[in-house]
Amino acid sequence: MTSAIRKLIAKLDKGPRELFFYPGLALLLFGAVVSMLLPDPVYITANISLDMHTFLVSALIILIGMQCVSFAVVVRRYAAARGLLPLQGRATVPCTYRIRPCAARCATDRFIWP
């Protein structure tokens, strides 16, 4: 095996925090800082400016960061429920209840069609 594959396996053994949560949080904070610092166009030179396109890229970075953070939370809960990772913190009891398909459909119908 190559060293890159060994490093990836080592990261996967540690859990989703190092692989998804911290990079997602960094992306989220970076996108928020960039979008807050650029309320008006900033002209670097006559031809280069940071304006609407930079703001759109920072919004996409915020979305990607939020997806990474939420995916890390979901993966952590799933791995703890399946016994792949130890339970931590307040999640001492995995969620074991099931929603019947009819009840879930009725609940979503009620929210979609008031």
C-alpha positions in Angstrom: 0.0 0.0 0.0 1.1 3.5 -0.6 1.6 6.0 2.2 -1.4 8.1 1.0 -3.7 5.1 1.4 -2.3 4.3 4.9 -2.9 8.0 5.9 -6.5 7.8 4.7 -7.1 4.6 6.6 -5.6 6.2 9.7 -7.9 9.2 9.4 -11.0 7.0 8.8 -10.1 5.0 12.0 -10.2 8.2 14.1 -13.7 9.0 13.0 -15.6 11.7 11.2 -14.4 14.6 13.3 -11.0 14.9 11.8 -12.1 14.0 8.3 -15.3 16.1 7.9 -16.1 18.3 11.0 -12.9 20.3 11.3 -12.4 21.0 7.5 -16.1 21.8 7.2 -15.9 24.2 10.1 -12.9 25.9 8.6 -14.7 26.3 5.3 -17.8 27.6 7.0 -15.8 30.2 9.0 -13.7 31.2 6.0 -16.7 31.7 3.8 -18.4 33.8 6.5 -15.4 36.0 7.0 -15.0 36.6 3.3 -18.6 37.4 2.8 -18.6 39.8 5.8 -15.4 41.6 4.7 -16.7 42.3 1.2 -20.0 44.3 1.5 -18.8 46.6 -1.3 -16.6 45.9 -4.3 -12.9 46.0 -3.5 -10.7 47.0 -6.4 -7.2 45.5 -6.3 -6.1 46.9 -9.6 -7.9 48.5 -12.5 -8.8 45.1 -14.0 -9.1 43.0 -10.8 -11.9 43.5 -8.3 -13.6 41.4 -5.6 -17.3 41.9 -6.0 -20.3 39.8 -6.7 -18.5 36.7 -8.0 -16.3 36.6 -4.9 -19.5 36.8 -2.8 -21.1 34.0 -4.7 -18.0 31.8 -4.2 -18.0 32.6 -0.5 -21.7 31.6 -0.3 -20.9 28.3 -2.0 -18.0 27.7 0.5 -20.4 28.3 3.3 -22.9 25.8 1.9 -20.1 23.2 1.4 -18.8 23.8 4.9 -22.3 23.4 6.4 -22.8 20.1 4.4 -19.5 18.8 5.7 -20.4 19.6 9.3 -23.8 18.1 9.1 -22.5 15.0 7.4 -19.9 14.6 10.2 -22.7 14.7 12.8 -24.9 12.2 10.9 -21.9 9.8 10.3 -20.9 10.1 14.0 -24.5 9.2 15.2 -24.8 6.3 12.7 -21.4 4.9 13.6 -22.2 5.1 17.3 -25.6 3.4 16.7 -24.0 0.6 14.8 -21.2 0.1 17.3 -18.4 1.2 15.0 -17.4 4.1 17.2 -17.8 4.4 21.0 -20.7 6.5 22.3 -19.7 10.0 23.5 -21.2 12.9 25.4 -24.9 13.2 25.6 -25.6 10.6 23.0 -25.3 7.7 25.5 -28.4 5.9 24.1 -28.7 5.4 20.4 -32.0 6.2 18.8 -33.8 2.9 18.4 -37.4 4.0 17.6 -38.8 3.6 14.1 -41.4 5.7 12.3 -44.0 3.9 10.4 -44.1 4.8 6.7 -47.8 5.9 6.9 -47.1 8.2 9.9 -44.1 9.7 8.1 -46.1 10.2 4.9 -49.0 11.8 6.8 -46.6 14.1 8.7 -45.0 15.3 5.5 -48.3 15.7 3.8 -49.5 17.9 6.6 -46.5 20.1 6.2 -46.6 20.2 2.4 -50.3 20.7 2.0 -51.7 22.8 4.9 
